[in-house]
């Protein structure tokens, strides 16, 4: 964890230092740091997936919900990464559109979970 924080802070300081001299180098440094940090997160993904799988097993939920949760996590990470890259490149309007599109995709993927939750609530109140 500390290494990730140090790499991120060092990359930010170097990017701020280099950007006035060579803006394109500052951009590439920032993108490289983002990808490096994203790789660090992905390396921890196995542990996260194992914990989610245990949660699903203990609750007795259908495996479909596990797959939906994984899709939501993937969409959130990918859309955030793409949005950050666009924002770093100076395309804030494109970044906001990616954010909105990512949120809409997450909403559309999560609709089966929302539907199941509403059905569960309905059965609780009808009993």
DSSP file (Angstrom, degrees, kcal/mol; ACC not computed):
  #  RESIDUE AA STRUCTURE BP1 BP2  ACC     N-H-->O    O-->H-N    N-H-->O    O-->H-N    TCO  KAPPA ALPHA  PHI   PSI    X-CA   Y-CA   Z-CA
    1    1 A X     >        0   0    0      0, 0.0     4,-2.0     0, 0.0     5,-0.2   0.000 360.0 360.0 360.0 -43.8    0.0    0.0    0.0
    2    2 A X  H  >  +     0   0    0      1,-0.2     4,-2.6     2,-0.2     5,-0.2   0.880 360.0  54.6 -65.9 -36.6    2.8    2.4    0.9
    3    3 A X  H  > S+     0   0    0      1,-0.2     4,-2.7     2,-0.2    -1,-0.2   0.903 107.1  50.9 -62.8 -39.8    4.6    1.7   -2.3
    4    4 A X  H  > S+     0   0    0      2,-0.2     4,-2.4     1,-0.2    -1,-0.2   0.919 111.6  47.3 -63.7 -43.6    1.5    2.6   -4.3
    5    5 A X  H  X S+     0   0    0     -4,-2.0     4,-2.6     2,-0.2    -2,-0.2   0.918 113.3  48.2 -64.0 -43.3    1.1    5.9   -2.5
    6    6 A X  H  X S+     0   0    0     -4,-2.6     4,-2.7     2,-0.2     5,-0.2   0.903 112.0  48.6 -65.9 -41.2    4.8    6.7   -2.9
    7    7 A X  H  X S+     0   0    0     -4,-2.7     4,-2.5     2,-0.2     5,-0.2   0.927 113.6  47.5 -64.0 -43.9    4.7    5.9   -6.7
    8    8 A X  H  X S+     0   0    0     -4,-2.4     4,-2.1    -5,-0.2    -2,-0.2   0.921 114.5  45.5 -63.3 -44.6    1.6    8.0   -7.1
    9    9 A X  H  X S+     0   0    0     -4,-2.6     4,-2.3     2,-0.2    -2,-0.2   0.916 114.0  48.7 -66.1 -43.0    3.0   10.9   -5.2
   10   10 A X  H  X S+     0   0    0     -4,-2.7     4,-2.7     1,-0.2     5,-0.2   0.912 111.7  49.3 -63.6 -42.4    6.4   10.7   -7.0
   11   11 A X  H  X S+     0   0    0     -4,-2.5     4,-2.5    -5,-0.2    -1,-0.2   0.897 111.0  50.3 -64.0 -39.8    4.8   10.6  -10.4
   12   12 A X  H  X S+     0   0    0     -4,-2.1     4,-2.3    -5,-0.2    -2,-0.2   0.917 112.2  46.7 -64.7 -42.8    2.5   13.6   -9.6
   13   13 A X  H  X S+     0   0    0     -4,-2.3     4,-1.9     2,-0.2    -2,-0.2   0.933 114.4  46.9 -65.6 -45.2    5.5   15.6   -8.4
   14   14 A X  H  X S+     0   0    0     -4,-2.7     4,-2.8     1,-0.2     5,-0.3   0.892 111.6  51.4 -64.1 -38.9    7.6   14.7  -11.5
   15   15 A X  H  X S+     0   0    0     -4,-2.5     4,-2.5    -5,-0.2    -1,-0.2   0.912 110.3  48.6 -65.0 -41.2    4.7   15.4  -13.8
   16   16 A X  H  X S+     0   0    0     -4,-2.3     4,-0.6     1,-0.2    -1,-0.2   0.855 114.7  46.5 -65.1 -33.7    4.2   18.9  -12.2
   17   17 A X  H  < S+     0   0    0     -4,-1.9     4,-0.4    -5,-0.2    -2,-0.2   0.885 119.6  37.8 -74.8 -40.4    7.9   19.5  -12.6
   18   18 A X  H >X S+     0   0    0     -4,-2.8     4,-3.0     1,-0.2     3,-0.9   0.815  98.6  77.5 -82.8 -31.4    8.2   18.3  -16.2
   19   19 A X  H 3< S+     0   0    0     -4,-2.5    -1,-0.2     1,-0.3    -2,-0.1   0.846  93.4  49.2 -54.4 -43.1    4.9   19.7  -17.5
   20   20 A X  T 3< S+     0   0    0     -4,-0.6    -1,-0.3     1,-0.2     3,-0.2   0.851 119.0  40.2 -65.7 -29.7    6.0   23.3  -17.8
   21   21 A X  T <4 S+     0   0    0     -3,-0.9     2,-0.3    -4,-0.4    -2,-0.2   0.938 138.9   4.1 -81.6 -50.5    9.1   22.3  -19.7
   22   22 A X    >X  -     0   0    0     -4,-3.0     4,-1.8     1,-0.1     3,-0.8  -0.807  64.4-171.1-138.2  92.0    7.8   19.5  -21.9
   23   23 A X  H 3> S+     0   0    0     -2,-0.3     4,-2.0     1,-0.3     5,-0.1   0.842  86.6  55.9 -56.7 -36.1    4.0   19.1  -21.6
   24   24 A X  H 3> S+     0   0    0      1,-0.2     4,-2.2     2,-0.2    -1,-0.3   0.861 106.3  50.6 -67.6 -33.4    3.9   15.9  -23.6
   25   25 A X  H <> S+     0   0    0     -3,-0.8     4,-2.7     2,-0.2    -1,-0.2   0.891 108.2  52.6 -68.9 -38.5    6.4   14.2  -21.3
   26   26 A X  H  X S+     0   0    0     -4,-1.8     4,-2.2    -8,-0.2    -2,-0.2   0.899 109.9  49.1 -61.8 -39.8    4.3   15.2  -18.3
   27   27 A X  H  X S+     0   0    0     -4,-2.0     4,-2.7     2,-0.2    -2,-0.2   0.932 112.4  46.8 -64.5 -46.2    1.3   13.6  -20.0
   28   28 A X  H  X S+     0   0    0     -4,-2.2     4,-2.6     1,-0.2    -2,-0.2   0.876 111.4  51.9 -65.5 -36.7    3.2   10.4  -20.7
   29   29 A X  H  X S+     0   0    0     -4,-2.7     4,-2.4     2,-0.2    -1,-0.2   0.923 111.5  47.0 -63.8 -43.8    4.6   10.3  -17.2
   30   30 A X  H  X S+     0   0    0     -4,-2.2     4,-2.4     2,-0.2    -2,-0.2   0.918 113.2  48.2 -63.9 -43.7    1.1   10.6  -15.8
   31   31 A X  H  X S+     0   0    0     -4,-2.7     4,-2.4     2,-0.2    -2,-0.2   0.909 111.4  50.5 -64.3 -41.5   -0.3    8.0  -18.1
   32   32 A X  H  X S+     0   0    0     -4,-2.6     4,-2.4     1,-0.2    -1,-0.2   0.912 111.4  48.0 -62.0 -42.6    2.5    5.6  -17.2
   33   33 A X  H  X S+     0   0    0     -4,-2.4     4,-2.7     2,-0.2     5,-0.2   0.895 110.2  52.6 -65.1 -39.4    2.0    6.1  -13.5
   34   34 A X  H  X S+     0   0    0     -4,-2.4     4,-2.4     1,-0.2    -2,-0.2   0.930 111.9  45.3 -61.5 -44.8   -1.8    5.5  -14.0
   35   35 A X  H  X S+     0   0    0     -4,-2.4     4,-2.2     2,-0.2    -2,-0.2   0.886 112.7  51.0 -67.1 -38.3   -1.2    2.3  -15.8
   36   36 A X  H  X S+     0   0    0     -4,-2.4     4,-1.6     2,-0.2    -2,-0.2   0.927 113.3  44.6 -63.5 -45.0    1.4    1.2  -13.2
   37   37 A X  H  X S+     0   0    0     -4,-2.7     4,-1.8     2,-0.2    -2,-0.2   0.871 110.8  54.2 -68.5 -35.8   -1.0    1.9  -10.3
   38   38 A X  H  X S+     0   0    0     -4,-2.4     4,-2.4    -5,-0.2    -1,-0.2   0.892 106.5  53.0 -63.0 -38.7   -3.8    0.2  -12.2
   39   39 A X  H  X S+     0   0    0     -4,-2.2     4,-1.9     1,-0.2    -1,-0.2   0.869 105.7  53.8 -63.1 -36.5   -1.6   -2.9  -12.5
   40   40 A X  H  X S+     0   0    0     -4,-1.6     4,-0.8     2,-0.2    -1,-0.2   0.887 109.7  47.8 -64.7 -38.3   -1.0   -2.8   -8.8
   41   41 A X  H >< S+     0   0    0     -4,-1.8     3,-0.9     1,-0.2     4,-0.3   0.920 110.0  51.5 -67.1 -43.4   -4.8   -2.8   -8.2
   42   42 A X  H >< S+     0   0    0     -4,-2.4     3,-1.3     1,-0.3     4,-0.4   0.845 102.4  60.5 -63.6 -33.3   -5.2   -5.7  -10.7
   43   43 A X  H 3< S+     0   0    0     -4,-1.9     3,-0.4     1,-0.3    -1,-0.3   0.789 105.9  48.0 -65.4 -25.0   -2.6   -7.7   -8.8
   44   44 A X  T <X S+     0   0    0     -3,-0.9     4,-1.6    -4,-0.8     3,-0.4   0.464  86.8  94.1 -88.6  -3.0   -4.8   -7.5   -5.7
   45   45 A X  H <> S+     0   0    0     -3,-1.3     4,-3.0    -4,-0.3     5,-0.2   0.828  74.4  61.5 -62.0 -34.6   -7.8   -8.5   -7.7
   46   46 A X  H  > S+     0   0    0     -4,-0.4     4,-2.1    -3,-0.4    -1,-0.2   0.913 105.8  46.3 -60.4 -43.4   -7.5  -12.2   -6.9
   47   47 A X  H  > S+     0   0    0     -3,-0.4     4,-2.1    -4,-0.2    -1,-0.2   0.899 113.3  49.4 -66.2 -40.4   -7.9  -11.6   -3.2
   48   48 A X  H  X S+     0   0    0     -4,-1.6     4,-2.3     2,-0.2    -2,-0.2   0.925 111.3  49.0 -64.2 -44.7  -10.9   -9.3   -3.8
   49   49 A X  H  X S+     0   0    0     -4,-3.0     4,-2.5     1,-0.2    -1,-0.2   0.879 109.3  53.1 -63.6 -37.7  -12.5  -11.9   -6.1
   50   50 A X  H  X S+     0   0    0     -4,-2.1     4,-2.3    -5,-0.2    -1,-0.2   0.916 109.7  47.8 -63.7 -42.9  -12.0  -14.6   -3.5
   51   51 A X  H  X S+     0   0    0     -4,-2.1     4,-2.1     2,-0.2    -2,-0.2   0.892 112.5  48.6 -65.5 -39.4  -13.7  -12.5   -0.8
   52   52 A X  H  X S+     0   0    0     -4,-2.3     4,-2.4     2,-0.2    -2,-0.2   0.911 110.2  51.9 -66.2 -41.2  -16.6  -11.7   -3.0
   53   53 A X  H  X S+     0   0    0     -4,-2.5     4,-2.5     1,-0.2    -2,-0.2   0.906 109.3  49.9 -62.3 -41.9  -16.9  -15.4   -3.9
   54   54 A X  H  X S+     0   0    0     -4,-2.3     4,-2.6     2,-0.2     5,-0.2   0.902 109.6  51.8 -62.1 -40.7  -17.0  -16.4   -0.2
   55   55 A X  H  X S+     0   0    0     -4,-2.1     4,-1.8     1,-0.2     6,-0.2   0.915 110.9  47.2 -61.1 -43.7  -19.7  -13.7    0.4
   56   56 A X  H  X>S+     0   0    0     -4,-2.4     4,-1.3     1,-0.2     5,-1.3   0.906 112.8  49.5 -65.4 -41.3  -21.8  -15.2   -2.4
   57   57 A X  H  <5S+     0   0    0     -4,-2.5    -2,-0.2     1,-0.2    -1,-0.2   0.900 112.1  47.6 -64.9 -41.3  -21.3  -18.7   -1.1
   58   58 A X  H  <5S+     0   0    0     -4,-2.6    -1,-0.2     1,-0.2    -2,-0.2   0.827 114.7  45.2 -71.4 -31.5  -22.2  -17.8    2.5
   59   59 A X  H  <5S-     0   0    0     -4,-1.8    -1,-0.2    -5,-0.2    -2,-0.2   0.669 103.7-128.8 -86.4 -15.8  -25.3  -15.9    1.5
   60   60 A X  T  <5 +     0   0    0     -4,-1.3    -3,-0.2     1,-0.2    -4,-0.1   0.727  49.1 161.8  76.3  21.0  -26.5  -18.6   -1.0
   61   61 A X      < -     0   0    0     -5,-1.3    -1,-0.2    -6,-0.2     2,-0.1  -0.338  46.7 -94.9 -71.9 156.3  -27.0  -16.1   -3.8
   62   62 A X    >>  -     0   0    0      1,-0.1     3,-1.2    -2,-0.0     4,-0.8  -0.404  29.1-121.0 -68.0 147.2  -27.2  -17.2   -7.4
   63   63 A X  H 3> S+     0   0    0      1,-0.3     4,-2.0     2,-0.2     5,-0.2   0.717 108.2  73.3 -63.7 -20.4  -23.9  -17.1   -9.3
   64   64 A X  H 3> S+     0   0    0      1,-0.2     4,-2.2     2,-0.2    -1,-0.3   0.890  94.0  52.2 -60.8 -38.4  -25.5  -14.8  -11.8
   65   65 A X  H <> S+     0   0    0     -3,-1.2     4,-2.4     1,-0.2    -1,-0.2   0.851 105.8  54.5 -67.8 -33.3  -25.3  -12.0   -9.2
   66   66 A X  H  X S+     0   0    0     -4,-0.8     4,-2.1     2,-0.2    -1,-0.2   0.923 109.4  47.3 -62.5 -45.5  -21.6  -12.7   -8.7
   67   67 A X  H  X S+     0   0    0     -4,-2.0     4,-2.3     2,-0.2    -2,-0.2   0.891 111.3  50.9 -64.6 -39.5  -21.1  -12.3  -12.5
   68   68 A X  H  X S+     0   0    0     -4,-2.2     4,-2.5     2,-0.2    -1,-0.2   0.917 109.0  51.2 -64.0 -42.8  -23.1   -9.1  -12.5
   69   69 A X  H  X S+     0   0    0     -4,-2.4     4,-2.3     1,-0.2    -2,-0.2   0.894 109.9  49.7 -61.8 -40.2  -21.0   -7.7   -9.6
   70   70 A X  H  X S+     0   0    0     -4,-2.1     4,-2.5     2,-0.2    -1,-0.2   0.895 110.2  50.5 -65.4 -39.8  -17.8   -8.5  -11.5
   71   71 A X  H  X S+     0   0    0     -4,-2.3     4,-2.8     2,-0.2     5,-0.2   0.912 109.9  50.6 -63.3 -41.5  -19.1   -6.8  -14.6
   72   72 A X  H  X S+     0   0    0     -4,-2.5     4,-2.4     2,-0.2    -2,-0.2   0.923 110.8  48.6 -62.5 -44.0  -20.0   -3.7  -12.5
   73   73 A X  H  X S+     0   0    0     -4,-2.3     4,-2.4     2,-0.2    -2,-0.2   0.929 113.2  47.6 -61.8 -44.7  -16.5   -3.6  -11.0
   74   74 A X  H  X S+     0   0    0     -4,-2.5     4,-2.7     1,-0.2     5,-0.3   0.917 112.1  48.7 -63.1 -44.5  -14.9   -3.9  -14.4
   75   75 A X  H  X S+     0   0    0     -4,-2.8     4,-2.5     1,-0.2     5,-0.3   0.905 111.5  50.4 -62.3 -41.3  -17.1   -1.2  -15.9
   76   76 A X  H  X S+     0   0    0     -4,-2.4     4,-2.0    -5,-0.2    -2,-0.2   0.931 114.1  43.8 -63.6 -45.5  -16.4    1.1  -13.0
   77   77 A X  H  X S+     0   0    0     -4,-2.4     4,-2.5     2,-0.2    -2,-0.2   0.935 116.5  45.4 -66.2 -46.3  -12.6    0.6  -13.3
   78   78 A X  H  X S+     0   0    0     -4,-2.7     4,-2.5     1,-0.2     5,-0.2   0.922 114.8  46.5 -66.8 -43.9  -12.4    0.8  -17.1
   79   79 A X  H  X S+     0   0    0     -4,-2.5     4,-2.3    -5,-0.3    -1,-0.2   0.886 113.8  49.2 -67.2 -36.4  -14.6    3.9  -17.4
   80   80 A X  H  X S+     0   0    0     -4,-2.0     4,-2.6    -5,-0.3    -2,-0.2   0.915 111.9  48.7 -67.3 -41.9  -12.8    5.7  -14.5
   81   81 A X  H  X S+     0   0    0     -4,-2.5     4,-2.2     2,-0.2    -2,-0.2   0.931 113.6  46.0 -62.8 -46.0   -9.4    4.9  -16.1
   82   82 A X  H  X S+     0   0    0     -4,-2.5     4,-2.2     1,-0.2    -1,-0.2   0.899 113.3  50.3 -64.0 -40.1  -10.5    6.1  -19.5
   83   83 A X  H  X S+     0   0    0     -4,-2.3     4,-2.5    -5,-0.2    -2,-0.2   0.913 110.5  49.0 -64.2 -42.7  -12.0    9.2  -18.0
   84   84 A X  H  X S+     0   0    0     -4,-2.6     4,-2.6     2,-0.2    -2,-0.2   0.883 109.7  52.1 -64.9 -38.2   -8.9   10.0  -16.1
   85   85 A X  H  X S+     0   0    0     -4,-2.2     4,-1.7     2,-0.2    -1,-0.2   0.924 111.9  46.0 -63.5 -44.0   -6.7    9.6  -19.2
   86   86 A X  H  <>S+     0   0    0     -4,-2.2     5,-2.8     2,-0.2     4,-0.3   0.909 113.0  49.7 -65.2 -41.7   -9.0   12.0  -21.1
   87   87 A X  H ><5S+     0   0    0     -4,-2.5     3,-1.2     1,-0.2    -2,-0.2   0.907 110.4  50.3 -63.4 -41.6   -8.9   14.5  -18.2
   88   88 A X  H 3<5S+     0   0    0     -4,-2.6    -1,-0.2     1,-0.3    -2,-0.2   0.837 107.4  54.5 -65.6 -32.9   -5.1   14.3  -18.0
   89   89 A X  T 3<5S-     0   0    0     -4,-1.7    -1,-0.3    -5,-0.2    -2,-0.2   0.476 124.0-105.0 -80.3  -1.6   -4.9   14.9  -21.8
   90   90 A X  T < 5S+     0   0    0     -3,-1.2     2,-0.8    -4,-0.3    -3,-0.2   0.598  86.0 122.7  91.4  11.5   -7.0   18.1  -21.4
   91   91 A X     >< +     0   0    0     -5,-2.8     4,-2.1     1,-0.2     5,-0.1  -0.604  22.9 157.7-104.9  70.3  -10.2   16.7  -22.8
   92   92 A X  H  > S+     0   0    0     -2,-0.8     4,-2.4     1,-0.2    -1,-0.2   0.830  70.6  56.3 -67.8 -31.7  -12.5   17.3  -19.8
   93   93 A X  H  > S+     0   0    0      2,-0.2     4,-1.8    -3,-0.2    -1,-0.2   0.924 110.3  44.7 -65.8 -42.5  -15.7   17.3  -21.9
   94   94 A X  H  > S+     0   0    0      1,-0.2     4,-2.3     2,-0.2    -2,-0.2   0.891 110.8  56.0 -65.8 -39.0  -14.9   13.8  -23.2
   95   95 A X  H  X S+     0   0    0     -4,-2.1     4,-2.2     1,-0.2    -2,-0.2   0.915 107.2  48.2 -59.3 -44.9  -13.9   12.8  -19.7
   96   96 A X  H  X S+     0   0    0     -4,-2.4     4,-2.4     1,-0.2    -1,-0.2   0.881 110.2  52.0 -64.5 -37.6  -17.4   13.8  -18.4
   97   97 A X  H  X S+     0   0    0     -4,-1.8     4,-2.7     2,-0.2    -1,-0.2   0.888 108.8  50.1 -67.3 -37.8  -19.1   12.0  -21.2
   98   98 A X  H  X S+     0   0    0     -4,-2.3     4,-2.8     2,-0.2    -2,-0.2   0.910 109.9  52.0 -64.3 -41.3  -17.2    8.8  -20.4
   99   99 A X  H  X S+     0   0    0     -4,-2.2     4,-2.1     2,-0.2    -2,-0.2   0.936 112.3  44.9 -57.9 -47.9  -18.2    9.2  -16.8
  100  100 A X  H  X S+     0   0    0     -4,-2.4     4,-2.3     2,-0.2    -2,-0.2   0.930 114.2  48.4 -64.1 -46.1  -21.8    9.5  -17.7
  101  101 A X  H  X S+     0   0    0     -4,-2.7     4,-2.4     1,-0.2    -1,-0.2   0.901 110.6  51.8 -62.5 -41.2  -21.7    6.6  -20.1
  102  102 A X  H  X S+     0   0    0     -4,-2.8     4,-2.3     1,-0.2    -1,-0.2   0.905 110.0  48.9 -61.2 -41.9  -20.0    4.4  -17.6
  103  103 A X  H  X S+     0   0    0     -4,-2.1     4,-2.3     2,-0.2    -1,-0.2   0.888 110.8  50.3 -66.1 -38.7  -22.6    5.1  -15.0
  104  104 A X  H  X S+     0   0    0     -4,-2.3     4,-2.4     2,-0.2    -2,-0.2   0.898 110.3  50.1 -66.1 -39.2  -25.4    4.4  -17.4
  105  105 A X  H  X S+     0   0    0     -4,-2.4     4,-2.4     2,-0.2    -2,-0.2   0.916 110.4  50.0 -63.6 -42.2  -23.7    1.1  -18.3
  106  106 A X  H  X S+     0   0    0     -4,-2.3     4,-2.1     1,-0.2    -2,-0.2   0.912 110.7  50.3 -62.5 -42.0  -23.4    0.2  -14.6
  107  107 A X  H  X S+     0   0    0     -4,-2.3     4,-0.6     1,-0.2    -2,-0.2   0.922 111.3  47.7 -61.9 -43.8  -27.1    1.0  -14.1
  108  108 A X  H >< S+     0   0    0     -4,-2.4     3,-0.5     1,-0.2     4,-0.3   0.877 113.3  47.6 -67.8 -35.8  -28.1   -1.1  -17.1
  109  109 A X  H >< S+     0   0    0     -4,-2.4     3,-0.5     1,-0.2     4,-0.2   0.842 111.5  51.5 -71.4 -32.2  -26.0   -4.1  -15.9
  110  110 A X  H >X S+     0   0    0     -4,-2.1     4,-2.1     1,-0.2     3,-0.7   0.509  80.1  96.6 -85.0  -3.6  -27.3   -3.8  -12.3
  111  111 A X  H <X S+     0   0    0     -4,-0.6     4,-2.7    -3,-0.5    -1,-0.2   0.858  78.9  56.3 -57.5 -38.0  -31.0   -3.8  -13.2
  112  112 A X  H <> S+     0   0    0     -3,-0.5     4,-2.2    -4,-0.3    -1,-0.2   0.880 108.5  48.6 -61.7 -34.1  -31.4   -7.6  -12.6
  113  113 A X  H <> S+     0   0    0     -3,-0.7     4,-2.3    -4,-0.2    -2,-0.2   0.915 111.9  48.3 -69.0 -42.2  -30.1   -7.1   -9.0
  114  114 A X  H  X S+     0   0    0     -4,-2.1     4,-2.4     2,-0.2    -2,-0.2   0.910 111.8  50.3 -63.4 -41.9  -32.5   -4.2   -8.5
  115  115 A X  H  X S+     0   0    0     -4,-2.7     4,-2.3     1,-0.2    -2,-0.2   0.921 111.0  48.0 -62.3 -44.8  -35.4   -6.2   -9.8
  116  116 A X  H  X S+     0   0    0     -4,-2.2     4,-2.2     1,-0.2    -1,-0.2   0.883 111.1  51.8 -64.2 -38.1  -34.5   -9.1   -7.5
  117  117 A X  H  X S+     0   0    0     -4,-2.3     4,-2.4     2,-0.2    -2,-0.2   0.919 110.1  48.1 -64.4 -43.7  -34.3   -6.8   -4.6
  118  118 A X  H  X S+     0   0    0     -4,-2.4     4,-2.3     1,-0.2    -2,-0.2   0.889 111.1  50.9 -64.7 -38.7  -37.7   -5.3   -5.3
  119  119 A X  H  X S+     0   0    0     -4,-2.3     4,-2.2     2,-0.2    -1,-0.2   0.895 110.1  50.3 -64.7 -39.1  -39.2   -8.8   -5.7
  120  120 A X  H  X S+     0   0    0     -4,-2.2     4,-1.8     2,-0.2    -2,-0.2   0.918 111.2  48.0 -64.4 -43.8  -37.7   -9.8   -2.3
  121  121 A X  H  X S+     0   0    0     -4,-2.4     4,-1.8     1,-0.2    -2,-0.2   0.896 110.2  52.9 -63.4 -39.9  -39.1   -6.7   -0.6
  122  122 A X  H  X S+     0   0    0     -4,-2.3     4,-1.4     1,-0.2    -2,-0.2   0.908 108.5  49.5 -62.9 -42.6  -42.5   -7.4   -2.2
  123  123 A X  H  X S+     0   0    0     -4,-2.2     4,-0.8     1,-0.2    -1,-0.2   0.835 108.1  54.6 -67.8 -30.7  -42.5  -10.9   -0.9
  124  124 A X  H  < S+     0   0    0     -4,-1.8     3,-0.2     1,-0.2    -1,-0.2   0.881 111.4  44.0 -67.5 -37.4  -41.6   -9.7    2.6
  125  125 A X  H  < S+     0   0    0     -4,-1.8    -2,-0.2     1,-0.2    -1,-0.2   0.716 110.5  54.5 -81.7 -20.3  -44.6   -7.3    2.7
  126  126 A X  H  <        0   0    0     -4,-1.4    -1,-0.2     1,-0.2    -2,-0.2   0.627 360.0 360.0 -87.5 -12.6  -47.1   -9.7    1.3
  127  127 A X     <        0   0    0     -4,-0.8    -1,-0.2    -3,-0.2    -2,-0.1   0.467 360.0 360.0 -79.5 360.0  -46.4  -12.4    3.9
